[in-house]
Amino acid sequence: MAFDLVQEWKELVAQVPELPIQDFGLTYIYPVFVVLIIIEYLKAKELFDLKETLSGFVIAAGATVMRLLTNVFEISIYLFLFAWAEPFREQYLGYDSLGFAWYIWLIAAIADDHNFYWHHRLSHNIRLLWAAHLPHHSARTFNLTVSIRNGWFITLYKPIFWLWMPLVGFEPIMIASVLIVNAMYQFFLHSQLIPSLGWYEKVFNTPYVHVVHHSCNTEYLDRNHGGILTIWDRLYGTWQEPIKGMKPQFGISHDPDSYDPIKHNLFEFQEIWRDVKKAPTLKAKLMYIFGPPGWSHDGSSKTSRQLQAELKAAAQAQEKAGAQLRPEPVPA
C-alpha cells in the first residue's frame, strides 16, 4: 500500500489539539498588527522601501505556508515525547505532568524565552543555520514589516531547542502557546519610532534595544539575541547598549543585492556550497558549513568576533598614540 504524505498530514492535523491563543491572535491580535503597520507607514514613509516591503510580504507568506505545514509535525513530536517520557517521569521525578498551574505557565514562558535565545544566538553563529535565518536580516530598512519577514527553512530546525520541555513534563499545548505569545511580543520590537523605555529594558526587550540586533555596524554584530527578556544577553555576554551618536546600518554586509524573495532564502546556502567546493581540506569544508559566518580558510573574509577584535585593537592603538602625543606636565 502506497504511503500518502498528504493524507497522513491531514490525519495529524485532525489529532492536534486546538490552541485558544491562536484563535485569539487571528481574531484580535493580528488585525491590530496590520493596523500598526499601516500607521507606521503613514507616519514614517522614509523608513520603508516599497519594493523591499513587497518582497518581505512574499517572504512572510512563504514562511507562513512552511509554518502551517511543519507546525503539525512539531506539535505531534511534542505529544509523542510527552507520552513516551511519562513512565520515566513517574518513576524518577514522581509526577506524570507539570500541569497547568499559573506558576508553571510562568516557568514555561521563561524556559521558552531561554530556548529562543539559544536558537537565535546559534542561528547567528552556525553558518548553516544563519543561511535559514538570513532573510529576517537581509532587509536594508527596519520597520514593523521586518517582524514577519522570516526564513522559509527556520521551522525545519527551530523545534529542536524545545524538545526537552515535553520530556520533563510541560504540556505540549502549553509549549505551543508560549511559543505563540513570544512571537507576538516580538512583533513590536521591529520599529524605530519608539524611544528607550528606561528601566523596563533592564529586564524586557524593546524596539530601542532590538535595533542593535538588526544593525550591521561592527560594534553591533551578534548582539542582543533575546526575545522577550534581555537578561539572557546580560548573563551570557552578548548584551550591547545602543551607542549614542552611532547611526545603525541595517541589512547584512554580504547580501543578495536583490528584491527576489527566493534568492533571499537560497542565497547563503548557495554561498556555502561555493565555499565548500573551493575549500582545500575536509576541516575547512566543515567549517564553511558549521563554523561562524564570515570564517574563511585564507582570511579573505572575517567573522564578527574577528572584526570586533580588529576594531578594538585599532581603538587601543589610537588611544595609545594619543597618549604619547600629549605633552608632559610642566613642573611648578
PANUGU-598080 format. One record per atom (N, C-alpha, C): residue in three letters; x, y, z. Coordinates in steps of 0.05 Angstrom, whole numbers, plus 5000, padded with zeros to 4 digits. Example, Ala and Ser with C-alpha at 12.3 -4.5 7.8 and 13.67 -1.06 7.14 Angstrom:
2
ala526448865156;ala524649105156;ala526449345156;ser525749555142;ser527349795143;ser525850015157;
// end
This chain:
332
met501749765000;met500050005000;met501850255000;ala501250444981;ala502950674978;ala502550875002;phe504651005009;phe504551205031;phe503651475019;asp501451575030;asp500351835021;asp501052045042;leu503152205035;leu504052405054;leu501952615060;val500452705040;val498352905044;val496252795063;gln495352545059;gln493352435076;gln494352405104;glu496852315107;glu498052295134;glu498052565148;trp498752775133;trp498853045144;trp496053125153;lys494053075137;lys491253145144;lys490352995170;glu491152745172;glu490452595196;glu491852705221;leu494352785218;leu495752915240;leu494453175249;val493553325229;val492253585234;val489753535251;ala488253325244;ala485753275259;ala486253195288;gln488753095293;gln489353005320;gln490553215338;val491553435325;val492853645340;val490753795357;pro491253845382;pro489353985399;pro489154285391;glu486754395395;glu486354675388;glu487854855407;leu488955075397;leu490355275413;leu488755525416;pro487555575439;pro485855815443;pro487356075436;ile489956085443;ile491556325438;ile491756385408;gln491856165392;gln492056205363;gln489456335352;asp487156235361;asp484656345353;asp484356635362;phe485256695386;phe485156965397;phe486957155380;gly489257045372;gly491057205356;gly489857275328;leu488757075316;leu487557115289;leu485157305290;thr483757305312;thr481357475314;thr481957755323;tyr483857785342;tyr484358045354;tyr487158165349;ile489157995354;ile491958105354;ile492958165326;tyr492657975307;tyr493858015281;tyr492558245265;pro489958295268;pro488858535255;pro490058795267;val490658795293;val492059025305;val494859055292;phe496258835287;phe498858855275;phe498658995247;val496658915232;val496259035205;val495759335208;val494159415226;val493559695230;val496059845238;leu497659725256;leu500159855265;leu502159895242;ile502259695225;ile504059725201;ile503159955184;ile500559975179;ile499460195163;ile500060465176;ile499660485203;ile500160735217;ile503060805216;glu504860615219;glu507660665218;glu508460775190;tyr507360645170;tyr507960735142;tyr507061025137;leu504661085146;leu503561355143;leu505161565159;lys506161475181;lys507661665199;lys510561705191;ala511761485179;ala514561505173;ala515161345147;lys514261455125;lys514661325099;lys517561285092;glu519261465103;glu522161445097;glu523461195108;leu522061065126;leu523160815137;leu522560575120;phe521160615098;phe520260395081;phe521560415053;asp522060185041;asp522760155013;asp520559975002;leu518760084986;leu516359934978;leu516959674964;lys519159674947;lys519859424934;lys520759214954;glu522359314974;glu523259134995;glu520959045012;thr519059215018;thr516759145034;thr515058935020;leu514658974994;leu513158774979;leu514558504979;ser517158514975;ser518758264976;ser518558135004;gly518558305025;gly518258205052;gly515658065057;phe513458175045;phe510858045048;phe510857775034;val512157755012;val512257494998;val513957295014;ile516157385026;ile517757225043;ile516057125067;ala514557315079;ala512857255101;ala510657045094;ala509557075070;ala507456885061;ala508656605058;gly511056585047;gly512456325044;gly513056205071;ala513956375090;ala514456275117;ala511956175131;thr509756315126;thr507156235138;thr506355955127;val506655915101;val505955655090;val507655435102;met510255495104;met512055295115;met511355235144;arg510555445158;arg509855415186;arg507355245189;leu505355285172;leu502955125172;leu503454835166;leu505354785148;leu505954515140;leu507554365162;thr509354515175;thr511154375194;thr510054385222;asn508254575228;asn507154605255;asn505954355266;val504454215249;val503053975258;val505053755265;phe507253745251;phe509353545258;phe510753625284;glu511253885287;glu512553975312;glu510853905336;ile508253975336;ile506553915359;ile506253615363;ser506153465340;ser505953175342;ser508353055356;ile510753165350;ile513153075363;ile513053135393;tyr512053375400;tyr511853445429;tyr509953255443;leu507653195429;leu505753005441;leu506952725445;phe508452645425;phe509752375426;phe511752365449;leu513552565450;leu515652575471;leu514352595499;phe512252755501;phe510852785527;phe509852515537;ala508552365519;ala507352105526;ala509551895530;trp511551895513;trp513751695515;trp515251715541;ala515751965551;ala517352005575;ala515651995600;glu513051965598;glu511351965622;glu512151745643;pro512651495634;pro513451295654;pro516051365669;phe517951495654;phe520451565666;phe520051795686;arg518251985680;arg517752205698;arg516452095724;glu514551905720;glu513251795744;glu515151635761;gln517051495748;gln518951335764;gln521051495777;tyr522251695762;tyr524551835772;tyr523952115783;leu521752235775;leu521152505784;leu518652515801;gly517152315801;gly514752295818;gly512352435808;tyr512252505783;tyr509752625771;tyr509552545742;asp507152565732;asp506752495703;asp506652745686;ser505852975698;ser505653225683;ser506153455703;leu507153675692;leu507553915708;leu504954065712;gly502953995696;gly500354115699;gly500054395687;phe497954535695;phe497254795684;phe497055025705;ala498354985728;ala498255195748;ala499455455737;trp498755685748;trp499655935737;trp502655955737;tyr503955855759;tyr506855885761;tyr508255695741;ile506955475733;ile508055305712;ile507955455685;trp505855595680;trp505655765656;trp507955965656;leu508456085679;leu510656285681;leu513356155676;ile513855925688;ile516355785684;ile516655705655;ala514455615643;ala514455535615;ala515155775597;ala514056005603;ala514656245587;ala517656325589;ile518756305613;ile521556375617;ile523356165603;ala522555905606;ala524155695592;ala523955735562;asp521655805552;asp521355845523;asp523156075514;asp523256285529;asp524956515521;asp527856445522;his528656275541;his531456175543;his532056005518;asn530155835511;asn530455675487;asn530855855462;phe529156065461;phe529356245438;phe532056375437;tyr533056465460;tyr535656595460;tyr537756415447;trp537956165455;trp540055985444;trp539455915415;his536955875408;his536255835380;his537156065363;his536656305373;his537256555358;his540256605357;arg541556565380;arg544456605381;arg545956415362;leu545256165363;leu546555965346;leu545856005317;ser543556125311;ser542756185284;ser544556405272;his545956555290;his547856755281;his550656655281;asn551156425294;asn553956335298;asn554556075284;ile552555945273;ile553055705257;ile552055765229;arg553855755209;arg553255865183;arg550855725170;leu550555465173;leu548355325160;leu545655425171;leu545555485197;leu543155595210;leu542755885202;trp545056035199;trp544856305190;trp543656325162;ala544256135145;ala543156135119;ala540056125119;ala538955985139;ala536055975141;ala534956225154;his536456345172;his535556585187;his536056845172;leu537856845152;leu538657085138;leu536457255127;pro534257145116;pro532257325105;pro531057525125;his531057455150;his530057635171;his531857875174;his534357855166;his536358075170;his537158205144;ser536358095121;ser537358205096;ser535958455086;ala533858535100;ala532558795093;ala534359025100;arg534459215081;arg536159455086;arg534659675100;thr532159625105;thr530559805121;thr529659665146;phe528659815166;phe527859695191;phe525159815200;asn523059655198;asn520459745206;asn518859495214;leu516259535221;leu514659315231;leu514359075212;thr514659125186;thr514358905167;thr516658705169;val518858785180;val521158605184;val520458385204;ser518658445222;ser517858245242;ser516657995231;ile515358015207;ile514157785195;ile515857675172;arg518157795168;arg519957715146;arg521757485156;asn520757245157;asn522357015168;asn523056825146;gly525356695150;gly526356505130;gly524556265127;trp524556145104;trp522755925098;trp523655655110;phe526155645119;phe527255385129;phe527755385159;ile526955605173;ile527455615202;ile525955395216;thr523555335209;thr521955145224;thr522954855221;leu524854815203;leu525954545200;leu527854475222;tyr528954675236;tyr530854615258;tyr530054755285;lys528554965284;lys527955115308;lys526754935330;pro524854755325;pro523654595347;pro525654425363;ile528054375352;ile530054215366;ile530654335394;phe530654595396;phe531354735420;phe529154715442;trp526754615434;trp524554595452;trp523954295460;leu525354105449;leu524753825453;leu524953735482;trp526653865498;trp526953785526;trp524453845542;met522854035534;met520654125551;met518453905554;pro517553775532;pro515553565536;pro516753325551;leu519353285549;leu520653065563;leu520553095593;val520853345603;val520753385632;val517953425642;gly515953445624;gly513153455633;gly511553695628;phe512653885612;phe511054115604;phe508954015583;glu506454095587;glu504354005569;glu504854125541;pro504553955520;pro505054045493;pro503454295485;ile500954315494;ile499254545487;ile500354795501;met501554765524;met502854985538;met505355085522;ile506954895513;ile509354965498;ile508655115473;ala506655015458;ala505755145434;ala504655425440;ser503255455462;ser502055715469;ser504155925476;val506155855492;val508256045499;val509956125475;leu510255935456;leu511755995431;leu510256215416;ile507656195415;ile506056395400;ile506156665414;val505856665441;val506056915456;val508657055452;asn510856895452;asn513557015447;asn513657145420;ala512657005400;ala512657115372;ala511057365370;met508757375384;met507057615384;met508557855397;tyr509857805419;tyr511358015433;tyr513458135414;gln514757955400;gln517058045383;gln516158215359;phe513658215352;phe512758385331;phe513358675337;phe512958755361;phe513259035369;phe516159125370;leu517958945369;leu520859015371;leu521959135346;his520559115324;his521659195298;his520659465289;ser521359665304;ser520559945298;ser522660135307;gln522960355293;gln524860565301;gln523460805314;leu520860785317;leu519261015326;leu518961025357;ile519960815370;ile519560805400;ile522260855413;pro522461055430;pro524961125444;pro525560925466;ser527760975480;ser528560805502;ser526360815524;leu525860575536;leu523860565557;leu525160545584;gly527660615586;gly529060645612;gly529360385627;trp528360375652;trp528760155670;trp527459895658;tyr525359925642;tyr524059685630;tyr526059515615;glu527959635602;glu529959495586;glu531959345602;lys532059385628;lys533759225646;lys532858935646;val530358895640;val529258625641;val528058535614;phe526558725602;phe524958655578;phe526158775552;asn525858635531;asn526758725504;asn524958945494;thr526059135480;thr524459355468;thr525559415440;pro524059575424;pro525059645398;pro527659795399;tyr528059975418;tyr530460125421;tyr532859945424;val532559725439;val534659525443;val535059345418;his532759275406;his532859085384;his534059205358;val534059475356;val535359605334;val538259515332;val539559485355;val542359395356;val542659135342;his540858945348;his541058675337;his540858675306;his539258855295;his538858865266;his540859045252;ser542659165266;ser544659335254;ser547159175246;cys548359255223;cys550759115215;cys553259275221;asn553059485237;asn555459615247;asn557159415262;thr559759435259;thr561559235271;thr561059205301;glu560659435314;glu560259425343;glu557759275351;tyr555859255333;tyr553259145340;tyr552858855331;leu554858745316;leu554458475305;leu554058265327;asp552158085322;asp551557865340;asp551157945369;arg549558145373;arg548858245400;arg545858245403;asn544958235428;asn542158265436;asn540258065422;his540757815428;his539257595415;his536657525429;gly536057645452;gly533757575468;gly531157625454;gly529057475462;gly526357505451;gly524757695468;ile523857605491;ile522357775509;ile524157905530;leu526057755540;leu527757845562;leu530557915552;thr531658125565;thr534458195559;thr536458065578;ile535457925598;ile537257815619;ile539057605607;trp538257465586;trp539957255575;trp542457375562;asp542057595548;asp544457725536;asp546357825557;arg545257935579;arg546958025600;arg548357795614;leu546957575617;leu548057345631;leu550257205614;tyr549757185588;tyr551557035570;tyr553557205554;gly553657465561;gly555757635549;gly555257735521;thr552757755512;thr552157855485;thr550558115486;trp550558245509;trp549058495512;trp550558725500;gln549158915487;gln550359155477;gln548359385479;glu549059585495;glu547459825496;glu547659975470;pro545460095461;pro545660275437;pro547760495442;ile549560535423;ile551660735427;ile550761005417;lys550861205435;lys549861465429;lys551461585405;gly550061695386;gly551361825363;gly551961635340;met551561365344;met552161175323;met549561115308;lys549661175282;lys547361125265;lys547360835256;pro545260685262;pro545160405255;pro544960365225;gln546560175215;gln546460095187;gln545059825185;phe542759825171;phe541159575170;phe541959405147;gly541159155149;gly541858965128;gly544258785136;ile545458655117;ile547758485123;ile550058565105;ser552458515114;ser554858605099;ser555158465072;his554358215071;his554558065046;his551757975039;asp550358135022;asp547558085018;asp546958004989;pro544457914983;pro543857814956;pro543658044936;asp543458294944;asp543158524926;asp540858474907;ser538658404917;ser536358344901;ser533758374918;tyr531558404904;tyr528958404917;tyr527558134915;asp528857944902;asp527657684896;asp527357524922;pro524957454931;pro524557304956;pro525957034955;ile525856904933;ile527056634930;ile530056664934;lys531256864922;lys534156894924;lys534956954953;his533357104967;his534057164996;his534056905012;asn532356715005;asn532156465021;asn534256265012;leu535256274988;leu537156084979;leu540056184978;phe540256454979;phe542856584975;phe545156464991;glu544856455017;glu547056365034;glu547656065031;phe545655915026;phe546055625020;phe547855594995;gln547355754975;gln548955754951;gln551755844956;glu552056044973;glu554756144981;glu556255934996;ile554955785014;ile556255575029;ile557255365009;trp555555284990;trp556355084970;trp558855174954;arg558855434947;arg561155544932;arg563655524949;asp563455594974;asp565855594992;asp566755304997;val564855125001;val565554845006;val567154734982;lys566354794958;lys567654694934;lys570554784932;lys571055034941;lys573755144939;lys575555084963;ala574354974985;ala575854915009;ala577954705004;pro580454745014;pro582554555008;pro582554305025;thr581254305048;thr581354075066;thr578554015076;leu578253765087;leu575653685098;leu574953865122;lys576953935138;lys576354115161;lys575354385152;ala576554485131;ala575654745121;ala572754725109;lys572154505096;lys569554465085;lys567454465107;leu568054325129;leu566254315151;leu565954585165;met568154735166;met567954995178;met566255185162;tyr566355165136;tyr564655335119;tyr561655265123;ile561055025132;ile558254945137;ile557455005166;phe559154915185;phe558354935213;phe559855145229;gly561855275217;gly563255485231;gly561655745230;pro562755955242;pro561256205243;pro561256345216;pro559156495209;pro559056645184;pro561456825182;gly562656845159;gly564957015154;gly567556865157;trp567556625168;trp570056475171;trp571056405143;ser573756415140;ser574956335115;ser577656215120;his578456025104;his580955875108;his583356045101;asp582956255085;asp585156415075;asp585056705085;gly583156765103;gly582957035114;gly581757235095;ser580457145074;ser579257325054;ser576657455065;ser575557325085;ser573257445099;ser573557385129;lys572157535146;lys572557515175;lys569957485189;thr570057355212;thr567757325229;thr567157585245;ser564857595257;ser564257835273;ser566157875296;arg567057655308;arg568957675330;arg571657785321;gln572557695297;gln575057795286;gln574858085279;leu572658165268;leu572258445261;leu572158625286;gln570758535306;gln570658685331;gln573358695345;ala574858475344;ala577558475356;ala579358675341;glu579158695315;glu580758885300;glu579959165307;leu577359215309;leu576359485316;leu577359565344;lys577259375362;lys578259435390;lys581259495390;ala582759335375;ala585659375373;ala586359645361;ala584859725340;ala585359975328;ala584760205347;ala582560185362;ala581860385381;ala583960415403;gln584960185413;gln587060185433;gln589660315423;ala590360245398;ala592760365386;ala592460665382;gln590060755374;gln589661045371;gln589761185398;glu588661055419;glu588761165446;glu591561185456;lys593160975450;lys595960975459;lys597561195444;ala597061215418;ala598461425403;ala597761705413;gly595161745420;gly594362005430;gly595662065457;ala595961855474;ala597261895500;ala600161975497;gln601461865477;gln604361925472;gln604762205462;leu602662305447;leu602862575436;leu602262795456;arg600862715478;arg600162925498;arg602763015512;pro603063285515;pro605463385528;pro605663315557;glu608063275567;glu608563225595;glu607863475611;pro606763435635;pro606163675652;pro608763825660;val608564085659;val610964245666;val611164265696;pro613464205708;pro613764225738;pro613264515747;ala611964545770;ala611364815781;ala613964945789;
// end
